[in-house]
Amino acid sequence: MPALAAELIDHKVDLIAASPTPAALAAKNATQTIPIVGISFDNPVQQGLIASLARPGGNVTGISYGDGPEIFGKDLGLLREVVPNVQRVAVLSNSANPNHVIMIGSLESAAQSLGMELLLFDVHTADNFDAAFTAMSQKRVDALFVFGDPMFGVHRTRLAELAAQHRLPAAYTNRPHVEAGGLMCYAASFPEIWRRAATYVDKILKGLKPADLPVELPTNFELTINLKAARAIGLVVPPTLIARADEVIE
């Protein structure tokens, strides 16, 4: 990503649209002057991309993917509705992702308030997926939570297959995982975020400065449930939860 960002600078582009967080960071490190619209990035203040949500203060603005630590309480709460007796939750993360270290603290706080125990499984490459899921089974976890990560996204079908193989109800932070065979996801709408990001590009190219454009938080969250994935592991999703879902994949 740093090499790609440097190439864009050499082309003297007028603006860089960067998604997700690692791309925004690479662009920010490459230029302090060319406007950058971050799309579906997380924790932009903590990552040093902006000074504050209301007053970014530099050359970066855009649309955040998360709405704060509260989202994890909702994710785990929904997982408990599907698996009422869940106690031990495996967490698949990638410590090479700068967001995961920040988000794990929020997830742990949410789990503590719900009386759940988290077991962290740090995976850096797809070659380690099988070993991680084997370890989850050995630890007798009740369910799985998968953080959003570009590498996880590329291998989302494989992750869904492993969750089914080990009979683990799994919640994801990105909808494409559910489309690929994962169980459920409660998250912001990617299409809406990208549409909103286009308005930022338009405003900047018309003369507004990123420093003066507040970073938006998502307002539209969608619950997606894959009933085929539930049936594959012998799980019955409560009808009340199905009724609340924005999309049910049969």
Accessible surface in RSA format (square Angstrom, percent):
REM  Atomic radii and reference values for relative SASA: ProtOr
REM  Chains: A
REM  Algorithm: Lee & Richards
REM  Probe-radius: 1.40
REM  Slices: 20
REM RES _ NUM      All-atoms   Total-Side   Main-Chain    Non-polar    All polar
REM                ABS   REL    ABS   REL    ABS   REL    ABS   REL    ABS   REL
RES MET A   1    98.00  50.7  67.57  44.7  30.43  72.5  63.68  54.1  34.32  45.5
RES PRO A   2    99.63  72.6  94.00  85.7   5.64  20.5  95.72  79.0   3.91  24.3
RES ALA A   3    79.65  73.2  64.35  99.3  15.30  34.8  72.72 102.4   6.93  18.4
RES LEU A   4   116.41  64.8 115.22  82.4   1.20   3.0 115.38  81.0   1.03   2.8
RES ALA A   5     6.19   5.7   4.01   6.2   2.19   5.0   5.55   7.8   0.64   1.7
RES ALA A   6    47.03  43.2  44.93  69.3   2.11   4.8  46.61  65.6   0.42   1.1
RES GLU A   7    89.92  51.6  87.18  66.0   2.74   6.5  29.05  56.2  60.87  49.7
RES LEU A   8    69.16  38.5  69.16  49.5   0.00   0.0  69.16  48.6   0.00   0.0
RES ILE A   9    46.04  26.2  41.70  31.1   4.34  10.5  41.70  30.0   4.34  11.8
RES ASP A  10   111.55  78.1  89.01  88.6  22.54  53.3  29.31  69.0  82.25  82.0
RES HIS A  11   124.95  68.3  98.99  68.8  25.96  66.4  68.69  70.8  56.25  65.5
RES LYS A  12   170.39  83.1 149.25  91.6  21.14  50.3 110.01  99.0  60.38  64.3
RES VAL A  13    42.60  28.0  29.81  27.0  12.79  30.8  36.16  31.4   6.44  17.5
RES ASP A  14   113.43  79.5  98.35  97.9  15.08  35.7  21.91  51.6  91.52  91.3
RES LEU A  15    28.96  16.1  11.12   8.0  17.83  44.8  11.12   7.8  17.83  48.0
RES ILE A  16     8.29   4.7   5.40   4.0   2.90   7.0   8.29   6.0   0.00   0.0
RES ALA A  17    57.51  52.9  28.61  44.2  28.90  65.7  28.90  40.7  28.61  75.8
RES ALA A  18     5.58   5.1   2.71   4.2   2.87   6.5   5.58   7.9   0.00   0.0
RES SER A  19    36.85  31.1  12.16  16.2  24.69  56.9   5.15  11.0  31.70  44.4
RES PRO A  20    43.12  31.4  43.12  39.3   0.00   0.0  43.12  35.6   0.00   0.0
RES THR A  21     1.14   0.8   1.14   1.2   0.00   0.0   0.24   0.3   0.91   1.4
RES PRO A  22    33.71  24.6  28.17  25.7   5.53  20.1  30.12  24.9   3.58  22.3
RES ALA A  23    18.34  16.9  14.62  22.6   3.72   8.5  16.08  22.6   2.26   6.0
RES ALA A  24     0.00   0.0   0.00   0.0   0.00   0.0   0.00   0.0   0.00   0.0
RES LEU A  25    35.63  19.8  35.63  25.5   0.00   0.0  35.63  25.0   0.00   0.0
RES ALA A  26     9.41   8.6   4.12   6.4   5.28  12.0   7.64  10.8   1.76   4.7
RES ALA A  27     2.21   2.0   2.21   3.4   0.00   0.0   2.21   3.1   0.00   0.0
RES LYS A  28    34.93  17.0  34.93  21.4   0.00   0.0  20.71  18.6  14.22  15.1
RES ASN A  29   122.40  84.4  90.11  87.1  32.29  77.7  27.48  66.1  94.92  91.7
RES ALA A  30    39.92  36.7   7.32  11.3  32.60  74.2  17.87  25.2  22.06  58.4
RES THR A  31    11.03   7.8   4.24   4.3   6.79  16.2   8.44  11.3   2.59   3.9
RES GLN A  32   116.41  65.1  95.94  70.1  20.47  48.7  58.36 124.2  58.05  44.0
RES THR A  33   116.60  82.9  93.98  95.3  22.62  53.9  79.17 106.3  37.44  56.6
RES ILE A  34    25.79  14.7  23.87  17.8   1.92   4.6  25.79  18.6   0.00   0.0
RES PRO A  35    28.75  21.0  28.68  26.1   0.07   0.2  28.75  23.7   0.00   0.0
RES ILE A  36     0.00   0.0   0.00   0.0   0.00   0.0   0.00   0.0   0.00   0.0
RES VAL A  37     0.00   0.0   0.00   0.0   0.00   0.0   0.00   0.0   0.00   0.0
RES GLY A  38     0.00   0.0   0.00   N/A   0.00   0.0   0.00   0.0   0.00   0.0
RES ILE A  39     5.38   3.1   5.38   4.0   0.00   0.0   5.38   3.9   0.00   0.0
RES SER A  40     7.42   6.3   3.92   5.2   3.50   8.1   0.86   1.8   6.56   9.2
RES PHE A  41     0.00   0.0   0.00   0.0   0.00   0.0   0.00   0.0   0.00   0.0
RES ASP A  42    24.99  17.5  24.94  24.8   0.06   0.1   1.30   3.1  23.69  23.6
RES ASN A  43    30.71  21.2  22.17  21.4   8.55  20.6   3.90   9.4  26.81  25.9
RES PRO A  44     6.47   4.7   6.47   5.9   0.00   0.0   6.47   5.3   0.00   0.0
RES VAL A  45    62.18  40.9  52.76  47.8   9.42  22.7  52.76  45.8   9.42  25.6
RES GLN A  46   116.43  65.1  79.55  58.1  36.88  87.8  42.65  90.8  73.78  56.0
RES GLN A  47    32.80  18.3  13.00   9.5  19.80  47.2   3.57   7.6  29.23  22.2
RES GLY A  48    52.60  64.9   0.00   N/A  52.60  64.9  31.97  87.7  20.63  46.2
RES LEU A  49     2.24   1.2   0.07   0.1   2.17   5.5   0.23   0.2   2.01   5.4
RES ILE A  50    11.71   6.7   0.34   0.3  11.37  27.4   6.23   4.5   5.48  14.9
RES ALA A  51    76.64  70.5  46.15  71.2  30.49  69.4  56.81  80.0  19.83  52.5
RES SER A  52    43.10  36.4  42.07  56.1   1.02   2.4  36.97  78.7   6.12   8.6
RES LEU A  53    64.84  36.1  61.64  44.1   3.20   8.1  61.88  43.5   2.97   8.0
RES ALA A  54    65.10  59.9  57.74  89.1   7.36  16.7  61.00  85.9   4.10  10.9
RES ARG A  55   150.31  63.1 148.97  75.9   1.35   3.2  58.41  79.8  91.90  55.7
RES PRO A  56     2.51   1.8   0.00   0.0   2.51   9.1   0.00   0.0   2.51  15.6
RES GLY A  57    56.19  69.3   0.00   N/A  56.19  69.3  22.96  63.0  33.23  74.4
RES GLY A  58    30.86  38.1   0.00   N/A  30.86  38.1  25.01  68.6   5.85  13.1
RES ASN A  59     8.96   6.2   6.63   6.4   2.33   5.6   7.59  18.3   1.38   1.3
RES VAL A  60     0.11   0.1   0.00   0.0   0.11   0.3   0.00   0.0   0.11   0.3
RES THR A  61     0.00   0.0   0.00   0.0   0.00   0.0   0.00   0.0   0.00   0.0
RES GLY A  62     0.00   0.0   0.00   N/A   0.00   0.0   0.00   0.0   0.00   0.0
RES ILE A  63     2.66   1.5   2.66   2.0   0.00   0.0   2.66   1.9   0.00   0.0
RES SER A  64     3.56   3.0   3.56   4.7   0.00   0.0   0.00   0.0   3.56   5.0
RES TYR A  65    22.87  10.7  21.54  12.3   1.33   3.5  21.27  16.0   1.60   2.0
RES GLY A  66    17.50  21.6   0.00   N/A  17.50  21.6  15.86  43.5   1.63   3.7
RES ASP A  67    38.26  26.8  24.47  24.4  13.79  32.6   9.13  21.5  29.13  29.1
RES GLY A  68    34.38  42.4   0.00   N/A  34.38  42.4  26.95  74.0   7.43  16.6
RES PRO A  69    74.11  54.0  69.30  63.2   4.81  17.5  70.70  58.4   3.41  21.2
RES GLU A  70   109.79  63.0  97.78  74.0  12.02  28.6  63.89 123.6  45.90  37.5
RES ILE A  71    18.34  10.4  18.34  13.7   0.00   0.0  18.34  13.2   0.00   0.0
RES PHE A  72    12.92   6.5  12.92   8.0   0.00   0.0  12.92   7.8   0.00   0.0
RES GLY A  73    25.99  32.0   0.00   N/A  25.99  32.0  20.10  55.2   5.89  13.2
RES LYS A  74    97.99  47.8  88.94  54.6   9.05  21.5  63.07  56.8  34.93  37.2
RES ASP A  75     5.52   3.9   3.88   3.9   1.64   3.9   2.55   6.0   2.97   3.0
RES LEU A  76     0.00   0.0   0.00   0.0   0.00   0.0   0.00   0.0   0.00   0.0
RES GLY A  77    21.96  27.1   0.00   N/A  21.96  27.1  19.08  52.4   2.88   6.4
RES LEU A  78    15.08   8.4  14.18  10.1   0.90   2.3  14.18  10.0   0.90   2.4
RES LEU A  79     0.09   0.0   0.09   0.1   0.00   0.0   0.09   0.1   0.00   0.0
RES ARG A  80    60.98  25.6  60.09  30.6   0.89   2.1  37.23  50.9  23.75  14.4
RES GLU A  81    64.50  37.0  53.20  40.2  11.30  26.9  36.10  69.8  28.40  23.2
RES VAL A  82     3.63   2.4   0.02   0.0   3.61   8.7   0.02   0.0   3.61   9.8
RES VAL A  83    15.23  10.0  14.83  13.4   0.40   1.0  15.23  13.2   0.00   0.0
RES PRO A  84   103.29  75.3  86.55  78.9  16.73  60.8  87.51  72.3  15.78  98.1
RES ASN A  85   116.13  80.1 102.95  99.5  13.18  31.7  42.86 103.1  73.27  70.8
RES VAL A  86     0.00   0.0   0.00   0.0   0.00   0.0   0.00   0.0   0.00   0.0
RES GLN A  87    94.70  53.0  94.70  69.2   0.00   0.0  41.26  87.8  53.44  40.5
RES ARG A  88    71.57  30.1  71.57  36.5   0.00   0.0  30.00  41.0  41.57  25.2
RES VAL A  89     0.00   0.0   0.00   0.0   0.00   0.0   0.00   0.0   0.00   0.0
RES ALA A  90     0.00   0.0   0.00   0.0   0.00   0.0   0.00   0.0   0.00   0.0
RES VAL A  91     0.00   0.0   0.00   0.0   0.00   0.0   0.00   0.0   0.00   0.0
RES LEU A  92     0.00   0.0   0.00   0.0   0.00   0.0   0.00   0.0   0.00   0.0
RES SER A  93     3.69   3.1   3.69   4.9   0.00   0.0   0.07   0.1   3.62   5.1
RES ASN A  94    12.12   8.4  12.12  11.7   0.00   0.0   0.00   0.0  12.12  11.7
RES SER A  95    55.39  46.8  37.83  50.5  17.56  40.5  29.94  63.8  25.46  35.7
RES ALA A  96    73.64  67.7  38.97  60.1  34.67  78.9  50.37  70.9  23.27  61.6
RES ASN A  97    10.87   7.5   7.27   7.0   3.59   8.7   5.48  13.2   5.39   5.2
RES PRO A  98    46.54  33.9  31.13  28.4  15.41  56.0  41.55  34.3   4.99  31.0
RES ASN A  99     6.71   4.6   6.71   6.5   0.00   0.0   0.95   2.3   5.77   5.6
RES HIS A 100     0.42   0.2   0.42   0.3   0.00   0.0   0.42   0.4   0.00   0.0
RES VAL A 101   102.05  67.2  90.18  81.6  11.87  28.6  91.68  79.7  10.37  28.1
RES ILE A 102    55.03  31.3  42.57  31.7  12.46  30.0  49.02  35.3   6.01  16.3
RES MET A 103    22.66  11.7  22.05  14.6   0.60   1.4  10.63   9.0  12.03  15.9
RES ILE A 104    28.80  16.4  28.80  21.5   0.00   0.0  28.80  20.7   0.00   0.0
RES GLY A 105    35.53  43.8   0.00   N/A  35.53  43.8  31.13  85.4   4.40   9.9
RES SER A 106    29.19  24.7  20.93  27.9   8.26  19.0   5.04  10.7  24.15  33.8
RES LEU A 107     0.00   0.0   0.00   0.0   0.00   0.0   0.00   0.0   0.00   0.0
RES GLU A 108    80.09  46.0  75.13  56.8   4.96  11.8  24.12  46.7  55.97  45.7
RES SER A 109    73.33  62.0  62.62  83.6  10.71  24.7  35.58  75.8  37.74  52.9
RES ALA A 110    12.03  11.1   4.76   7.3   7.27  16.5  11.49  16.2   0.55   1.5
RES ALA A 111     1.79   1.6   1.79   2.8   0.00   0.0   1.79   2.5   0.00   0.0
RES GLN A 112   148.70  83.2 130.80  95.6  17.90  42.6  43.26  92.1 105.45  80.0
RES SER A 113    94.01  79.4  51.65  68.9  42.36  97.6  52.42 111.6  41.60  58.3
RES LEU A 114    54.55  30.4  45.20  32.3   9.36  23.5  50.34  35.4   4.22  11.3
RES GLY A 115    51.12  63.0   0.00   N/A  51.12  63.0  37.18 102.0  13.94  31.2
RES MET A 116    13.23   6.8   0.00   0.0  13.23  31.5   1.23   1.0  11.99  15.9
RES GLU A 117    87.15  50.0  80.17  60.6   6.98  16.6  39.73  76.8  47.42  38.7
RES LEU A 118    31.35  17.5   6.03   4.3  25.31  63.6   6.03   4.2  25.31  68.1
RES LEU A 119    25.67  14.3  21.25  15.2   4.43  11.1  25.67  18.0   0.00   0.0
RES LEU A 120    82.95  46.2  52.96  37.9  29.99  75.4  52.96  37.2  29.99  80.7
RES PHE A 121    24.08  12.0  20.31  12.6   3.77   9.8  24.08  14.6   0.00   0.0
RES ASP A 122    74.25  52.0  44.88  44.7  29.38  69.5  29.19  68.7  45.07  44.9
RES VAL A 123     2.52   1.7   1.93   1.7   0.59   1.4   2.52   2.2   0.00   0.0
RES HIS A 124    92.76  50.7  78.69  54.7  14.07  36.0  58.26  60.0  34.50  40.1
RES THR A 125    67.25  47.8  64.81  65.7   2.44   5.8  62.82  84.4   4.43   6.7
RES ALA A 126    30.60  28.1  19.39  29.9  11.22  25.5  19.51  27.5  11.09  29.4
RES ASP A 127   131.07  91.8 103.02 102.5  28.05  66.3  31.68  74.5  99.40  99.1
RES ASN A 128    69.80  48.1  69.05  66.7   0.75   1.8  12.39  29.8  57.41  55.5
RES PHE A 129     1.23   0.6   1.23   0.8   0.00   0.0   1.23   0.7   0.00   0.0
RES ASP A 130    69.00  48.3  67.99  67.7   1.01   2.4  31.23  73.5  37.77  37.7
RES ALA A 131    67.72  62.3  54.46  84.0  13.26  30.2  61.80  87.0   5.92  15.7
RES ALA A 132    10.43   9.6   4.15   6.4   6.28  14.3   9.97  14.0   0.46   1.2
RES PHE A 133     0.02   0.0   0.02   0.0   0.00   0.0   0.02   0.0   0.00   0.0
RES THR A 134    63.91  45.5  63.72  64.6   0.19   0.5  43.46  58.4  20.46  30.9
RES ALA A 135    30.62  28.2  29.46  45.5   1.16   2.6  30.35  42.7   0.27   0.7
RES MET A 136     0.00   0.0   0.00   0.0   0.00   0.0   0.00   0.0   0.00   0.0
RES SER A 137    51.92  43.9  32.77  43.7  19.15  44.1  35.54  75.7  16.38  22.9
RES GLN A 138   137.58  76.9 106.66  78.0  30.92  73.6  45.87  97.6  91.72  69.6
RES LYS A 139   111.10  54.2 104.43  64.1   6.67  15.9  50.83  45.8  60.27  64.2
RES ARG A 140   195.20  82.0 182.28  92.9  12.93  30.8  64.71  88.4 130.49  79.1
RES VAL A 141    15.18  10.0   0.25   0.2  14.93  36.0   0.25   0.2  14.93  40.5
RES ASP A 142    50.62  35.5  39.61  39.4  11.01  26.0   9.13  21.5  41.49  41.4
RES ALA A 143     0.00   0.0   0.00   0.0   0.00   0.0   0.00   0.0   0.00   0.0
RES LEU A 144     0.29   0.2   0.29   0.2   0.00   0.0   0.29   0.2   0.00   0.0
RES PHE A 145     0.23   0.1   0.23   0.1   0.00   0.0   0.23   0.1   0.00   0.0
RES VAL A 146     0.35   0.2   0.32   0.3   0.03   0.1   0.32   0.3   0.03   0.1
RES PHE A 147     0.55   0.3   0.36   0.2   0.19   0.5   0.36   0.2   0.19   0.5
RES GLY A 148    19.23  23.7   0.00   N/A  19.23  23.7  11.17  30.6   8.06  18.1
RES ASP A 149     9.10   6.4   3.26   3.2   5.84  13.8   2.69   6.3   6.41   6.4
RES PRO A 150    59.31  43.2  44.63  40.7  14.68  53.4  56.87  47.0   2.44  15.2
RES MET A 151    39.38  20.4  33.23  22.0   6.15  14.7  38.14  32.4   1.24   1.6
RES PHE A 152     0.00   0.0   0.00   0.0   0.00   0.0   0.00   0.0   0.00   0.0
RES GLY A 153    16.43  20.3   0.00   N/A  16.43  20.3  16.43  45.1   0.00   0.0
RES VAL A 154   114.68  75.5  87.24  79.0  27.44  66.1  92.10  80.0  22.58  61.2
RES HIS A 155    64.84  35.4  60.89  42.3   3.95  10.1  35.11  36.2  29.73  34.6
RES ARG A 156    90.78  38.1  90.43  46.1   0.34   0.8   4.69   6.4  86.08  52.2
RES THR A 157    73.12  52.0  72.56  73.6   0.56   1.3  50.02  67.2  23.10  34.9
RES ARG A 158    88.04  37.0  85.48  43.6   2.57   6.1  37.69  51.5  50.35  30.5
RES LEU A 159     0.72   0.4   0.65   0.5   0.07   0.2   0.65   0.5   0.07   0.2
RES ALA A 160     6.95   6.4   3.63   5.6   3.32   7.5   4.19   5.9   2.75   7.3
RES GLU A 161    92.15  52.9  83.55  63.2   8.60  20.5  39.57  76.5  52.58  42.9
RES LEU A 162     0.79   0.4   0.79   0.6   0.00   0.0   0.79   0.6   0.00   0.0
RES ALA A 163     5.70   5.2   5.67   8.8   0.03   0.1   5.70   8.0   0.00   0.0
RES ALA A 164    40.45  37.2  31.30  48.3   9.15  20.8  33.09  46.6   7.36  19.5
RES GLN A 165   121.46  67.9  88.39  64.6  33.07  78.7  43.11  91.8  78.35  59.4
RES HIS A 166    42.68  23.3  23.66  16.4  19.02  48.7  21.09  21.7  21.60  25.1
RES ARG A 167   142.10  59.7 126.30  64.4  15.80  37.6  54.79  74.9  87.31  52.9
RES LEU A 168    11.05   6.2   7.55   5.4   3.50   8.8   7.55   5.3   3.50   9.4
RES PRO A 169    10.78   7.9  10.78   9.8   0.00   0.0  10.78   8.9   0.00   0.0
RES ALA A 170     1.22   1.1   1.02   1.6   0.20   0.5   1.02   1.4   0.20   0.5
RES ALA A 171     4.26   3.9   4.26   6.6   0.00   0.0   4.26   6.0   0.00   0.0
RES TYR A 172     1.90   0.9   0.91   0.5   0.99   2.6   0.56   0.4   1.33   1.6
RES THR A 173    17.35  12.3  16.66  16.9   0.69   1.6  15.26  20.5   2.09   3.2
RES ASN A 174    22.95  15.8  22.85  22.1   0.10   0.2   2.23   5.4  20.72  20.0
RES ARG A 175    73.40  30.8  72.91  37.2   0.49   1.2  21.63  29.6  51.77  31.4
RES PRO A 176    41.06  29.9  41.06  37.4   0.00   0.0  41.06  33.9   0.00   0.0
RES HIS A 177     3.15   1.7   2.89   2.0   0.26   0.7   2.61   2.7   0.55   0.6
RES VAL A 178     0.00   0.0   0.00   0.0   0.00   0.0   0.00   0.0   0.00   0.0
RES GLU A 179    91.36  52.5  61.08  46.2  30.28  72.1  26.79  51.8  64.58  52.7
RES ALA A 180    26.28  24.2   3.46   5.3  22.82  51.9  15.45  21.8  10.83  28.7
RES GLY A 181    29.88  36.8   0.00   N/A  29.88  36.8  20.90  57.4   8.98  20.1
RES GLY A 182     2.22   2.7   0.00   N/A   2.22   2.7   2.22   6.1   0.00   0.0
RES LEU A 183     6.25   3.5   4.52   3.2   1.72   4.3   4.52   3.2   1.72   4.6
RES MET A 184     2.50   1.3   2.50   1.7   0.00   0.0   2.50   2.1   0.00   0.0
RES CYS A 185     1.96   1.5   1.56   1.7   0.40   0.9   0.35   0.9   1.61   1.7
RES TYR A 186    47.43  22.1  43.95  25.0   3.48   9.0  20.57  15.5  26.87  33.1
RES ALA A 187     6.76   6.2   4.00   6.2   2.76   6.3   5.51   7.8   1.25   3.3
RES ALA A 188     5.97   5.5   0.00   0.0   5.97  13.6   0.00   0.0   5.97  15.8
RES SER A 189     8.92   7.5   5.87   7.8   3.05   7.0   1.93   4.1   6.98   9.8
RES PHE A 190    56.13  28.1  53.78  33.3   2.34   6.1  53.78  32.6   2.34   6.7
RES PRO A 191    75.10  54.7  65.03  59.3  10.07  36.6  74.13  61.2   0.97   6.0
RES GLU A 192    50.11  28.8  50.11  37.9   0.00   0.0  23.15  44.8  26.95  22.0
RES ILE A 193     3.77   2.1   3.31   2.5   0.45   1.1   3.77   2.7   0.00   0.0
RES TRP A 194   126.47  50.8 119.38  57.8   7.08  16.6 110.16  58.7  16.31  26.5
RES ARG A 195   163.24  68.5 153.69  78.3   9.55  22.7  69.28  94.7  93.95  56.9
RES ARG A 196    85.11  35.7  85.11  43.4   0.00   0.0  33.05  45.2  52.05  31.5
RES ALA A 197     2.20   2.0   2.20   3.4   0.00   0.0   2.20   3.1   0.00   0.0
RES ALA A 198    59.39  54.6  49.48  76.4   9.91  22.5  54.44  76.7   4.95  13.1
RES THR A 199    45.54  32.4  41.87  42.4   3.67   8.7  45.38  61.0   0.16   0.2
RES TYR A 200     8.71   4.1   8.71   5.0   0.00   0.0   3.76   2.8   4.95   6.1
RES VAL A 201    38.86  25.6  38.86  35.2   0.00   0.0  38.86  33.8   0.00   0.0
RES ASP A 202    63.96  44.8  58.85  58.6   5.11  12.1  21.44  50.5  42.52  42.4
RES LYS A 203    81.76  39.9  79.75  48.9   2.02   4.8  43.23  38.9  38.54  41.0
RES ILE A 204    13.24   7.5   4.78   3.6   8.46  20.4   4.78   3.4   8.46  23.0
RES LEU A 205   109.10  60.8  74.84  53.5  34.26  86.1  77.79  54.6  31.31  84.3
RES LYS A 206   162.69  79.4 123.40  75.7  39.29  93.6  86.93  78.2  75.76  80.7
RES GLY A 207    58.78  72.5   0.00   N/A  58.78  72.5  34.85  95.6  23.93  53.6
RES LEU A 208    94.99  52.9  89.40  64.0   5.59  14.0  90.79  63.8   4.20  11.3
RES LYS A 209   134.31  65.5 132.10  81.1   2.21   5.3  81.31  73.2  53.00  56.5
RES PRO A 210    11.02   8.0  11.02  10.0   0.00   0.0  11.02   9.1   0.00   0.0
RES ALA A 211    23.85  21.9  23.01  35.5   0.84   1.9  23.01  32.4   0.84   2.2
RES ASP A 212    71.04  49.8  56.30  56.0  14.73  34.8  20.07  47.2  50.97  50.8
RES LEU A 213    16.61   9.3  16.61  11.9   0.00   0.0  16.61  11.7   0.00   0.0
RES PRO A 214    69.58  50.7  68.98  62.9   0.60   2.2  68.98  57.0   0.60   3.7
RES VAL A 215     9.75   6.4   0.00   0.0   9.75  23.5   0.00   0.0   9.75  26.5
RES GLU A 216    53.01  30.4  48.95  37.0   4.05   9.7  27.29  52.8  25.72  21.0
RES LEU A 217    74.13  41.3  63.01  45.1  11.12  28.0  63.01  44.3  11.12  29.9
RES PRO A 218    15.45  11.3   2.20   2.0  13.25  48.2   8.35   6.9   7.09  44.1
RES THR A 219   120.03  85.4  86.87  88.1  33.16  79.0  73.27  98.4  46.76  70.7
RES ASN A 220    60.75  41.9  56.68  54.8   4.07   9.8  13.90  33.5  46.86  45.3
RES PHE A 221    37.99  19.0  20.36  12.6  17.63  45.9  20.36  12.3  17.63  50.5
RES GLU A 222    46.82  26.9  44.88  34.0   1.94   4.6   7.64  14.8  39.19  32.0
RES LEU A 223     7.35   4.1   7.35   5.3   0.00   0.0   7.35   5.2   0.00   0.0
RES THR A 224     1.42   1.0   1.42   1.4   0.00   0.0   0.00   0.0   1.42   2.2
RES ILE A 225     0.80   0.5   0.80   0.6   0.00   0.0   0.80   0.6   0.00   0.0
RES ASN A 226     6.52   4.5   6.52   6.3   0.00   0.0   0.00   0.0   6.52   6.3
RES LEU A 227    24.79  13.8  24.75  17.7   0.03   0.1  24.75  17.4   0.03   0.1
RES LYS A 228   140.73  68.7 139.51  85.6   1.21   2.9  81.64  73.5  59.09  62.9
RES ALA A 229    16.31  15.0   7.08  10.9   9.23  21.0  14.01  19.7   2.31   6.1
RES ALA A 230     1.55   1.4   1.55   2.4   0.00   0.0   1.55   2.2   0.00   0.0
RES ARG A 231   142.67  59.9 121.78  62.1  20.89  49.7  74.20 101.4  68.47  41.5
RES ALA A 232    60.68  55.8  29.72  45.9  30.97  70.4  42.36  59.7  18.32  48.5
RES ILE A 233    17.82  10.1   6.70   5.0  11.11  26.8   6.70   4.8  11.11  30.2
RES GLY A 234    59.87  73.8   0.00   N/A  59.87  73.8  28.79  79.0  31.08  69.6
RES LEU A 235    34.01  18.9  26.79  19.2   7.22  18.1  28.05  19.7   5.97  16.1
RES VAL A 236   126.83  83.5 110.87 100.4  15.96  38.5 114.20  99.2  12.64  34.3
RES VAL A 237     8.53   5.6   0.55   0.5   7.98  19.2   0.55   0.5   7.98  21.6
RES PRO A 238    37.70  27.5  33.52  30.6   4.18  15.2  37.70  31.1   0.00   0.0
RES PRO A 239   105.20  76.7  99.31  90.5   5.89  21.4 101.30  83.6   3.90  24.2
RES THR A 240    95.07  67.6  89.57  90.8   5.50  13.1  80.96 108.7  14.11  21.3
RES LEU A 241     0.00   0.0   0.00   0.0   0.00   0.0   0.00   0.0   0.00   0.0
RES ILE A 242    53.62  30.5  49.00  36.5   4.62  11.1  49.00  35.3   4.62  12.5
RES ALA A 243    86.86  79.9  48.29  74.5  38.57  87.7  59.42  83.7  27.44  72.7
RES ARG A 244   130.94  55.0 106.04  54.1  24.89  59.3  62.16  85.0  68.77  41.7
RES ALA A 245    18.74  17.2   0.00   0.0  18.74  42.6   0.00   0.0  18.74  49.6
RES ASP A 246    95.61  67.0  57.37  57.1  38.24  90.4  18.54  43.6  77.07  76.9
RES GLU A 247    64.53  37.0  59.34  44.9   5.20  12.4  30.96  59.9  33.57  27.4
RES VAL A 248    44.15  29.1  21.26  19.3  22.88  55.1  21.26  18.5  22.88  62.1
RES ILE A 249    44.78  25.5  41.08  30.6   3.70   8.9  44.78  32.2   0.00   0.0
RES GLU A 250   128.32  73.7 102.79  77.8  25.53  60.8  72.33 139.9  55.99  45.7
END  Absolute sums over single chains surface
CHAIN  1 A    11454.5       9076.3       2378.2       6821.7       4632.8
END  Absolute sums over all chains
TOTAL         11454.5       9076.3       2378.2       6821.7       4632.8
